[in-house]
Amino acid sequence: MRKILMVPLLGLAVLASCQSSKQEITINGELTGFESDSVEISYIAVTDLKNGHVHTDTLPLQDGRFTYKVKNDTVPIQISLFDLSRKTSFRSLLKKIDVIAYPGQTLTVKGSVDDYVVEGSEFHAAYDVLRRELKPYNDKAIDTLSDLLEVYTSKNLPDTLPAFPMGMTESAKKAHEIMFDYVRQHRDEDLSVYLLMALNKPEFLDSLSDKAKNGGMSSLYRAMKKEADDRKAREEASNTLREGMEAPDFTLKDLQGKDLSLSSLRGKYVVLDFWGSWCGWCIKGFPEMKKYYEKYKDRMEILGIDCNDTEEKWRSAVEKNGLSWLHVRNADDRDVTILYGIQGFPTKIVVDPEGKILRVVVGEDPAFYKYLDELFGK
């Protein structure tokens, strides 16, 4: 589930209600304390729990003022504002203005990254009390984390690196208690749905009232509920899928846009490689994968299953890394990662010519290549 930048990292975003019929979001800014003549803006749908589609813009400021419009008629979005001139240290990078805007809404943001308000929202007055209550704990977390990051990225590292600071942990714990207490006392509010996402507590979604489940954050509620259900199904599949079992069949689109089924590869050994262009270890493992594909391609096929990518990023990664084996994209309604209980990337699954699972290897592990040598003979 997407982690919102809040304690232990950052403060919460500001929630707003949606009453307008116009499906365009307008954000007016009256900013103070900005040393730059422009503001960096990024936004993402609140339902994008994996941060897969972040949009960014840079707008000029005139005496701290700006107007920003986003075409949106589906779900609320989270908008973050950054002072470009202050993005010179970890502390300034972690300081930003966050706003949640509903489709059709017009909001005005006033103030600085340290102290701001959002006008045009029914919920802001109530939420502002909570945000200010959380502020000292968020600020302490930012200060502590910034100092720690400065040490770990320094070119002149000390002989002994500092341990994870207990103070930051205590700040996070206190802030989480405050937010969770708010949810318990306000089970019919949109804000409570949003807080459960920030707290990563989807198991408490059912405790919300029907008003909250079907309100302005209903799309977020459904996305969280689906992810929680998928996670449970994935865990169950991971616990039941065993070596020696028949590999579940599936059909996905290949690079030519044609259907490709696992069952169509019967008669040869197949390596299912669950990966993504965003996965550093997946990319690092490709040179060795390519070497072993050339070594054993007369006896095995590799079927790359791209996960959590756009089609453009998938195609680009295949071409950039020169991956000559078969490829499909996990973008069907039937999530193959759930079918196979995938909980880490990369995951490689060796399937025999009869369609039985021989070996499951999670992570970029030399044991996978050692197994191929044992299977096919050196």
BADO-848937 format. One record per residue: residue number from 1; x negated, y, z negated of N, C-alpha, C in turn. Coordinates in steps of 0.2 Angstrom, whole numbers. Atoms other than C-alpha are relative to their C-alpha. Example, Ala and Ser with C-alpha at 12.3 -4.5 7.8 and 13.67 -1.06 7.14 Angstrom:
<torros>
 seq   n.u   n.v   n.w  ca.u  ca.v  ca.w   c.u   c.v   c.w
   1    -4    -6     0   -62   -22   -39    -4     6     0
   2     4    -6     1   -68    -5   -36     4     5    -3
</torros>
This chain:
<torros>
 seq   n.u   n.v   n.w  ca.u  ca.v  ca.w   c.u   c.v   c.w
   1    -4    -6     0     0     0     0    -4     6     0
   2     4    -6     0    -6    17     4    -1     3    -7
   3     2    -4     6   -15    26   -10     0     7     1
   4    -1    -7    -1   -10    44   -12    -6     3    -4
   5     6    -3     3   -25    55   -17     3     4    -7
   6    -2    -3     6   -20    58   -35    -4    -3    -6
   7     4     3     5   -26    53   -52    -1    -7     1
   8     6    -3     2   -39    46   -53    -3     4     5
   9     4    -4    -4   -43    56   -38     3     7     1
  10    -3    -6    -1   -31    70   -35     7     1    -3
  11    -6    -2     3   -15    79   -40     6    -3     5
  12    -5     3    -4     2    74   -33     2     5     5
  13    -3    -4    -5    11    81   -18     6     3    -2
  14    -6    -4     2    25    93   -19     6    -3     4
  15    -6     3    -4    42    85   -15     5     6     1
  16    -5    -4    -2    56    94    -6     6    -3     2
  17    -6     3    -2    74    91    -2     1     1     7
  18    -1    -1    -7    81    90    16     8     1     1
  19    -7    -2    -1    97    99    20     2     2     7
  20    -1    -3    -7    94   107    37     2    -5     5
  21    -2     5    -6   101    99    53    -5     0     5
  22     6     0    -5    86   105    63    -5    -5    -1
  23     5     5     1    74    91    66    -7     3     1
  24     7    -3    -1    58   102    65    -2     3    -7
  25     2    -2     6    48   105    50    -4     6     1
  26     4    -7     0    41   123    47    -3     1    -7
  27     4    -2     6    28   127    34    -3     7     1
  28     2    -7     0    25   145    31    -5     1    -6
  29     5     0     5     9   149    21    -2     7    -2
  30     3    -7     3     4   164    10    -5    -2    -5
  31     6     3     4   -13   158     3    -4     5    -2
  32     5    -4     3   -25   166    -8    -6    -4    -2
  33     7     4     2   -43   162   -13    -3    -3     6
  34     3     4    -5   -46   155     4    -6     5     3
  35     6    -4    -3   -64   161    10     0    -1     7
  36     0     1    -8   -61   155    28     5     3     3
  37    -6    -3    -3   -51   163    41     4    -5     4
  38    -4     5    -2   -43   147    45     1    -6    -5
  39    -2     5     4   -34   132    37     0    -6     4
  40    -1     6    -3   -36   114    41     6    -4    -3
  41    -6     3     2   -20   104    41     0    -7     2
  42     0     7    -2   -18    85    41     7    -2    -3
  43    -6     3     2    -1    76    40     1    -7     2
  44    -1     7    -1     5    59    39     7    -2    -2
  45    -6     2     2    22    50    38     0    -3    -7
  46     0     3     7    26    45    20     0    -8     1
  47    -1     7    -1    30    28    27    -6    -4     3
  48     6     3    -3    13    25    35    -5    -2    -6
  49     3     2     7     7    16    19    -8    -2     1
  50     7     2    -1   -10    11    28    -4     5     3
  51     3    -6    -3   -14    28    34    -3    -1     7
  52     2     2    -7   -15    22    52     1     6     5
  53    -1    -5    -5    -9    38    60     0     7    -3
  54     1    -6     4   -16    54    52    -1     5     6
  55     1    -5    -5   -14    70    63    -3     6    -3
  56     3    -6     3   -25    85    60     0     6     5
  57     0    -6    -4   -25   103    66    -4     5    -4
  58     3    -5     3   -34   119    62     4     7     3
  59    -4    -6    -1   -24   136    61    -4     6    -2
  60     3    -7     3   -30   154    60     4     3    -6
  61    -3    -3     6   -26   163    44     0     8     2
  62     0    -8     0   -21   182    45     2     2    -7
  63    -2    -2     7   -22   189    28     3    -6    -4
  64    -2     6     4   -20   171    21     7    -2     3
  65    -6     2    -2    -4   169    31     0    -4     6
  66    -1     4    -6     1   156    44     7    -3     0
  67    -6     4    -1    16   146    51    -2    -6     4
  68     2     6    -3    15   128    56     6    -4     1
  69    -7     4    -2    29   118    65    -2    -7     2
  70     1     7    -1    30    99    66     6    -3     3
  71    -6     4    -2    42    90    77     1    -6    -3
  72    -1     6     4    50    77    66     7    -1    -1
  73    -7     1     2    67    69    65     1    -7    -3
  74    -1     7     2    64    53    57    -1    -1    -8
  75     2     1     7    55    52    40    -4     6    -3
  76     4    -5     3    47    64    27    -7    -1     2
  77     7     0    -1    29    69    30    -4     3    -6
  78     4    -3     5    15    73    18    -5     4     4
  79     4    -5    -3     5    88    23    -5     3    -5
  80     6    -2     4   -12    93    16    -3     6     3
  81     3    -6    -2   -20   110    17    -7     0    -3
  82     7     0     2   -39   112    16    -3     7     1
  83     4    -6    -1   -50   128    14    -6    -2     3
  84     6     3    -3   -63   124    27    -7     3    -3
  85     6    -3     3   -76   136    19    -2    -3    -6
  86     2     3     6   -75   126     3    -2    -7     0
  87     2     7     0   -78   109    10    -7    -1     1
  88     7     0     0   -96   110     6    -3    -5    -6
  89     2     4     6   -96    99   -10     6    -5    -1
  90    -6     5     1   -86    83   -16     5     4    -4
  91    -5    -3     4   -77    94   -28     5     4     4
  92    -4    -4    -4   -71   106   -15     4    -4     5
  93    -3     5    -5   -67    91    -3     7    -3    -4
  94    -6     3     4   -55    84   -17     5     5    -2
  95    -5    -5     1   -46   100   -19     4     2     6
  96    -4    -2    -5   -32   103    -8     7     1    -2
  97    -7    -1     2   -14   108    -7     4    -5     4
  98    -5     5    -3    -1    94    -4     7     2     0
  99    -7    -1    -1    16    96     2     4    -6     3
 100    -4     5    -3    30    84     6     6     3     3
 101    -5    -4    -4    42    90    19     5    -5     3
 102    -5     4    -3    58    82    25     2     3     7
 103    -2    -3    -7    65    83    43     4     6     0
 104    -5    -5     0    73    99    47    -2     6    -5
 105     1    -4     6    65   108    32    -4     6     2
 106     5    -5    -1    57   125    31    -2     2    -7
 107     3    -1     7    45   128    16    -5     5     0
 108     5    -5     1    34   142    10    -5    -2    -5
 109     5     1     4    18   138     2    -4     6    -3
 110     3    -6     3    11   151   -10    -6    -1    -5
 111     5     1     6    -6   152   -20    -6    -3     3
 112     6     3    -2   -22   143   -19    -1    -7    -1
 113     1     7     1   -29   125   -20     0    -1    -7
 114     0     1     7   -30   127   -39     7     2    -3
 115    -6    -2     3   -13   135   -42     5     2     6
 116    -4    -1    -6     1   134   -29     7    -2    -2
 117    -7     1     1    20   134   -28     3    -1     7
 118    -3     1    -6    31   128   -14     8     2    -1
 119    -7    -2     1    48   137   -11     4    -3     6
 120    -5     3    -5    63   131    -1     2    -7    -2
 121    -2     7     2    65   115   -11     4     0    -6
 122    -4     1     6    78   110   -23    -4    -3    -6
 123     3     4     5    67    98   -32    -7     3    -2
 124     7    -2     2    51   109   -33     0     3    -7
 125     0    -3     7    57   118   -49    -1    -5    -5
 126     0     5     5    59   102   -58    -7    -4     1
 127     6     3    -1    44    94   -50    -6     4    -3
 128     5    -5     2    33   109   -54    -2    -1    -8
 129     1     1     7    35   105   -73    -5    -6     0
 130     4     7     0    28    87   -70    -7     2     3
 131     6    -1    -3    14    93   -59    -5     4    -4
 132     4    -4     4     8   106   -71    -2    -4    -7
 133     1     4     6     9    93   -85    -6    -5     2
 134     6     4    -2    -3    82   -75    -6     3     2
 135     6    -4    -3   -15    96   -69    -6    -1    -5
 136     6     1     4   -27    94   -84    -4    -6     1
 137     3     6    -1   -29    76   -81    -3    -1     7
 138     3     0    -7   -31    78   -62    -6     3     0
 139     6    -4    -1   -44    91   -64    -6    -3    -4
 140     5     4     3   -54    81   -76    -2    -6     4
 141     1     6    -5   -53    66   -64    -5     3     5
 142     3    -3    -6   -59    77   -50    -7     2    -2
 143     7    -2     2   -74    85   -60    -4    -6    -1
 144     4     6     1   -79    68   -66    -2    -4     6
 145     1     4    -6   -78    59   -49    -5     4     4
 146     5    -4    -5   -87    74   -40    -7    -1    -3
 147     6     1     3  -101    73   -52    -3    -7     1
 148     3     7    -1  -103    54   -50    -2    -1     7
 149     1     1    -7  -102    55   -31    -6     4     2
 150     7    -4    -1  -116    69   -31    -6    -4    -2
 151     6     4     2  -127    57   -41    -1    -6     5
 152     1     6    -4  -124    42   -30    -2     2     7
 153     2    -1    -6  -127    51   -14    -6     5     1
 154     6    -4     0  -142    61   -19    -6    -4     3
 155     6     3    -3  -158    58   -10    -5    -2    -5
 156     4     1     6  -167    58   -27     4    -3    -5
 157    -4     3     5  -158    45   -36    -4    -1    -7
 158     3     1     6  -162    43   -55    -2    -7     0
 159     2     7     1  -170    27   -61     6    -5    -2
 160    -5     3     2  -154    22   -69     7     4     2
 161    -6    -4    -2  -137    26   -61     5    -1    -5
 162    -5     0     5  -123    31   -72     6    -5     1
 163    -5     4     0  -109    19   -76     7     3     2
 164    -6    -3    -1   -91    22   -71     3     3    -6
 165    -2    -3     6   -85    35   -83     6    -1    -4
 166    -6     2     4   -73    30   -97     5     6     0
 167    -5    -6     0   -66    48   -97     4     1     6
 168    -4     0    -6   -60    47   -80     6    -6     0
 169    -5     6     1   -51    30   -84     5     2    -5
 170    -5    -2     5   -43    38   -99     5     5     3
 171    -4    -5    -4   -37    53   -88     5    -3     4
 172    -4     4    -4   -30    41   -76     6    -3    -3
 173    -5     3     4   -21    31   -89     5     4    -3
 174    -5    -5     3   -13    46   -97     4     3     6
 175    -4    -3    -6    -7    53   -80     5    -5     2
 176    -5     5    -2     0    36   -75     6    -1    -5
 177    -5     1     6     9    35   -92     6     6     1
 178    -5    -6    -1    17    53   -88     4    -2     6
 179    -4     1    -6    22    48   -71     5    -6     0
 180    -4     6     1    29    31   -75     6     2    -5
 181    -5    -2     5    39    39   -90     5     4     4
 182    -4    -4    -4    46    51   -77     5    -4     4
 183    -4     5    -4    52    37   -66     5    -3    -4
 184    -5     3     5    60    28   -81     6     5    -2
 185    -5    -5     2    70    44   -85     4     3     6
 186    -3    -3    -5    74    49   -68     1    -5     6
 187     0     6    -4    79    33   -59     5     1     7
 188    -4    -2    -6    91    42   -46    -3     5     4
 189     4    -6    -4    78    55   -39    -4    -3     5
 190     4     1    -5    69    55   -23    -8     0    -3
 191     7    -1     3    53    60   -33    -2    -7    -3
 192     2     6     4    54    43   -43    -2    -5     6
 193     2     5    -5    53    33   -26    -8     2     2
 194     7    -2    -2    37    44   -21    -5    -2    -6
 195     5     1     5    29    42   -38    -1    -8    -1
 196     1     7     0    31    23   -37    -5    -2     5
 197     5     1    -5    21    23   -21    -7     3    -3
 198     6    -2     2     8    34   -29    -3    -4    -6
 199     2     5     5     7    22   -44    -1    -7     2
 200     1     7    -3     7     7   -32     4    -5    -5
 201    -4     5     4    21    -1   -42     7    -2     3
 202    -6     2    -4    33    -8   -29     4    -5    -4
 203    -4     5     4    39   -21   -42     5     3    -4
 204    -5    -4     3    49    -7   -50     5     3     4
 205    -4    -3    -4    58    -2   -35     8    -2    -1
 206    -7     2     2    74   -12   -40     3     3    -6
 207    -3    -4     6    75    -2   -56     3     6     2
 208    -3    -6    -2    80    13   -46     7     0     2
 209    -7     0    -2    98    18   -43     1     0     7
 210    -2     0    -7   107    16   -27    -1     7     3
 211     1    -7    -3   106    35   -25    -7     2     2
 212     7    -1    -2    87    35   -25    -2    -4     6
 213     2     5    -6    86    20   -13     3     2     6
 214    -3    -2    -6    98    28    -1    -1     8     1
 215     0    -7     0    93    46    -3    -5     2     5
 216     5    -3    -5    80    57     6    -6    -4     1
 217     6     4     0    66    45     2     2    -7     2
 218    -2     6    -1    76    30     8    -5    -4     5
 219     4     3    -5    64    27    23    -7    -3    -4
 220     6     2     4    49    26    10     2    -6    -4
 221    -2     5     4    59    15    -1     0    -7     4
 222     0     5    -4    62     3    13    -7    -3     2
 223     7     2    -2    44     3    19    -4    -3    -6
 224     3     2     6    38     0     1     3    -7    -1
 225    -4     6     1    51   -14    -1    -3    -6     5
 226     2     4    -5    46   -22    15    -8    -3    -1
 227     7     1     1    27   -21    11     0    -5    -6
 228     0     4     6    31   -29    -6     2    -7     2
 229    -3     6    -2    41   -43     2    -5    -4     4
 230     5     3    -4    27   -46    15    -6    -2    -4
 231     5     2     5    14   -46     1     1    -7    -3
 232    -3     6     3    24   -60    -8    -1    -6     5
 233     0     6    -5    26   -70     8    -7    -2     2
 234     7     1    -2     8   -68    12    -4    -4    -5
 235     3     4     5     2   -74    -5     3    -7     0
 236    -3     7     0    14   -89    -4    -3    -4     6
 237     3     3    -6     7   -93    13    -7    -2    -1
 238     7     1     1   -10   -92     7    -1    -6    -5
 239     0     6     5    -6  -104    -8     2    -6     3
 240    -3     7    -3     2  -117     4    -4    -2     6
 241     4     2    -6    -9  -116    19    -6    -3    -2
 242     6     4     2   -22  -129    18    -4    -3     6
 243     4     3    -5   -36  -137    28     3    -7     2
 244    -3     6    -1   -29  -152    37     8     1     3
 245    -6    -1    -2   -12  -144    40     0     2     7
 246    -1    -2    -7    -5  -140    57     0     8     0
 247     0    -8    -1    -9  -121    62     7     2     2
 248    -6    -2    -2     7  -112    63     0     4     7
 249     0    -3    -6    11  -107    81     2     7     1
 250    -2    -7    -1    13   -89    87    -1     2     7
 251     1    -3    -7    14   -79   103     0     7    -1
 252     1    -7     0     7   -62   105    -2     3     7
 253     2    -3    -7     3   -50   120    -8     0     0
 254     7    -1    -1   -15   -51   127    -2     6     3
 255     2    -6    -3   -25   -38   135     3     2     7
 256    -3    -1    -6   -16   -40   151     8     1    -1
 257    -7    -1     2     1   -38   142     4    -6     1
 258    -3     6    -1     5   -56   145     1    -4    -7
 259    -1     4     6    12   -68   131    -6    -6     0
 260     5     5     1    -2   -79   124     2    -4    -6
 261    -2     4     6     3   -94   112    -6    -4    -2
 262     5     4     3    -9  -103   101     1    -7     3
 263    -1     7    -3    -1  -119   107    -2    -1     7
 264     2     0    -7    -6  -115   125    -8    -2     0
 265     8     1     0   -25  -118   119    -1    -7    -3
 266     1     7     2   -22  -136   113    -5    -4     5
 267     4     4    -4   -35  -148   119    -8     3    -1
 268     7    -3     1   -50  -137   113     0     3    -7
 269     1    -3     6   -57  -130    97     2     7     1
 270    -2    -7     0   -50  -113    93    -2     4    -7
 271     1    -4     6   -57  -100    81     5     6     0
 272    -4    -5     1   -44   -88    75    -3     6    -4
 273     4    -6     3   -53   -71    71     5     6    -1
 274    -4    -6     2   -42   -59    61    -4     6    -1
 275     5    -6     1   -50   -42    63     4     7     1
 276    -3    -7    -2   -47   -23    66    -6     4     1
 277     5    -5    -2   -57    -9    73    -3     4    -6
 278     2    -3     6   -57    -1    56    -4    -4    -5
 279     3     5     5   -65   -16    47    -7     0     2
 280     8    -1    -1   -84   -12    45    -3    -7     1
 281     3     6    -1   -88   -30    42     2    -4     6
 282    -2     3    -7   -78   -36    57    -5     2     5
 283     5    -2    -5   -89   -25    68    -7    -2    -1
 284     7     2     1  -105   -29    60    -1    -8     2
 285     0     7    -2  -101   -48    63     0    -1     7
 286    -1     1    -7   -98   -46    81    -7    -3     4
 287     6     2    -3  -116   -48    87    -1    -8    -1
 288     1     7     2  -117   -65    78     5    -4     3
 289    -6     3    -4  -100   -70    85    -1    -1     7
 290     1     0    -7  -105   -66   102    -6    -5     2
 291     5     5    -1  -121   -77   100     3    -7     0
 292    -3     7     1  -111   -92    94     5    -1     5
 293    -5     1    -5   -98   -89   107    -3    -3     7
 294     4     3    -6  -111   -91   121    -3    -7    -1
 295     3     7     2  -118  -106   112     4    -5     1
 296    -5     6     1  -102  -116   110     6     2     5
 297    -6    -2    -4   -90  -108   123     3    -6     4
 298    -2     5    -4   -90  -124   133     5    -5    -5
 299    -4     5     5   -82  -133   117     5     4    -4
 300    -5    -4     5   -72  -119   108     2     6     4
 301    -3    -7    -2   -62  -103   112     1     4    -6
 302    -2    -5     5   -61   -88   101     6     4     2
 303    -6    -5    -1   -44   -79    99     0     5    -5
 304     0    -6     4   -46   -62    92     7     2    -1
 305    -6    -3     1   -31   -56    83    -1     7    -4
 306     1    -7     2   -32   -37    81     6     2    -5
 307    -5    -1     5   -23   -31    65     0     8    -2
 308    -1    -7     3   -17   -13    59    -4     5     5
 309     2    -5    -5   -23    -4    75     5     2     5
 310    -4    -2    -5   -15     6    88    -3    -4     6
 311     2     4    -6   -16    -2   106    -6     3     3
 312     5    -3    -3   -28    11   111    -7    -1    -4
 313     6     2     4   -40     8    97    -2    -7     1
 314     2     7    -2   -39   -11   100    -4    -1     6
 315     3     1    -6   -43   -10   118    -7     3     0
 316     6    -4     0   -57     3   115    -5    -4    -4
 317     5     4     4   -65    -8   102    -2    -7     3
 318     1     6    -4   -64   -24   113    -6     2     5
 319     5    -2    -5   -73   -15   127    -6     3    -3
 320     6    -3     3   -85    -5   116    -5    -6    -2
 321     4     5     3   -91   -21   108    -2    -6     4
 322     1     5    -5   -91   -31   123     2    -7    -2
 323    -3     6     2   -80   -45   117     3    -4     5
 324    -2     4    -6   -78   -58   131     5    -5    -1
 325    -5     5     1   -66   -70   122     7     2     1
 326    -7    -2    -1   -47   -70   122     2     5    -6
 327    -2    -5     5   -38   -56   112     7     1     1
 328    -7    -1     1   -21   -53   106     1     6    -5
 329    -1    -5     5   -14   -39    96     6    -1    -5
 330    -6     2     5    -3   -42    80     4     6    -1
 331    -4    -5     0    10   -30    84     7    -2     1
 332    -6     3    -1    25   -41    85     4     1    -6
 333    -4    -1     6    40   -41    73    -2    -6    -5
 334     2     6     4    33   -58    67    -7     1    -2
 335     6    -2     2    18   -53    57    -4    -6    -1
 336     4     6     1     5   -67    60    -5     0    -6
 337     4     0     6    -5   -61    45     4    -3    -6
 338    -4     3     5     9   -66    34     1    -8     1
 339     0     8    -1    11   -83    43    -6    -4    -2
 340     6     4     2    -7   -87    39    -2     2    -7
 341     1    -2     7    -7   -78    22    -7     3     0
 342     7    -3     0   -22   -67    27     0     6    -5
 343     1    -5     6   -28   -56    12    -6     3     1
 344     7    -3     0   -45   -51    18    -2     0     7
 345     3    -1    -7   -54   -45    34    -7     0     0
 346    -3     5    -5   -62   -53    44     2    -7    -4
 347    -1     7     2   -54   -70    41     0    -4     7
 348     1     4    -6   -59   -84    53     3    -7    -2
 349    -3     6     1   -49  -100    55    -2    -5     5
 350     2     5    -5   -56  -115    64     6    -5     1
 351    -5     4    -2   -42  -125    73    -2    -6     5
 352     3     6    -4   -46  -143    80     5     0     7
 353    -3     0    -7   -40  -148    98     8    -3    -1
 354    -7     2     1   -24  -156    90     4     5    -4
 355    -4    -5     3   -19  -140    82     0     0    -8
 356     1     0     7   -25  -144    64    -5     5    -3
 357     4    -4     3   -33  -132    53    -6    -4    -3
 358     6     3     3   -51  -137    49    -4     4    -5
 359     4    -4     5   -59  -123    40     3     8     0
 360    -2    -7     1   -54  -105    33    -6     3    -3
 361     6    -3     3   -68   -93    30     2     8     0
 362    -2    -7     2   -64   -75    22    -6     4     0
 363     6    -5     0   -77   -61    25    -5    -2     5
 364     5     2    -5   -92   -61    36    -5    -4    -3
 365     4     5     4  -100   -76    29    -4    -5     4
 366     4     5    -4  -115   -86    36     2    -7     0
 367    -3     6     1  -106  -101    30     4    -2     6
 368    -5     2    -6   -94  -100    45    -5    -2     6
 369     5     2    -6  -109  -101    58    -3    -6    -2
 370     3     6     2  -117  -115    48     5    -6     1
 371    -5     5    -1  -100  -124    49     0    -2     8
 372     0     1    -7  -100  -122    68    -5    -4     3
 373     6     4    -2  -117  -129    70     1    -7    -3
 374    -1     7     2  -112  -144    59     6    -3     4
 375    -5     3    -4   -96  -146    69    -2    -2     7
 376     2     1    -6  -104  -145    86    -7    -3     1
 377     7     3     0  -121  -151    82    -5     5     3
 378     4    -5    -1  -136  -140    83    -4    -1     7
</torros>
